[in-house]
Amino acid sequence: MVRPIYVLIIGVALFSTTVNAADLSHYLAGKKGQQYLEQQDSAKALEVYSGLLSEGEQSGEVYNNLGQIFLREGDADQAKAYFNEALKRLEGKKKADVYYNLGNTAVGKSELGEAQDMYKRALKLNPDDLDAKYNLEQVLLLLRESPPPQNDDDSDKEDEKDDQDEIDQQREKER
């Protein structure tokens, strides 16, 4: 009777070692990908993080880092898709980092209102984020300096007035 208990204990120990080895492998790959990001080597970082996804690693950090790669490479739409996927998987300050990245993405697309919203969300989750504070201040300055969007109704009225002026000029010529 003692023998099956030892087998069970050894089996559980081997299983947990296998799980930890996979986790360790993903952790080390993530660290290597982070090094590539810091070295501005987007191609190698993309290879590492794409590999992690194909191995089933679906963490928010992987999606956030993929978003950073695509943002750096100028593909804001793809970056935004990865950031949105990361938001579903993260919480707290890690989620604040993603909102910060979404703010940067929006600035790159000249979507200042959305950038403002993203930076505010980042600061709500992490009020000590100095980069998000600074970027929010810059966006608010840009919003104050930019002219308000022209109302379509006003532009239609101006177009109608221009059309009427042109008609009046044509009538004058005909006389």
Beta strands, then each sheet from edge to edge (+ up, - down):
end
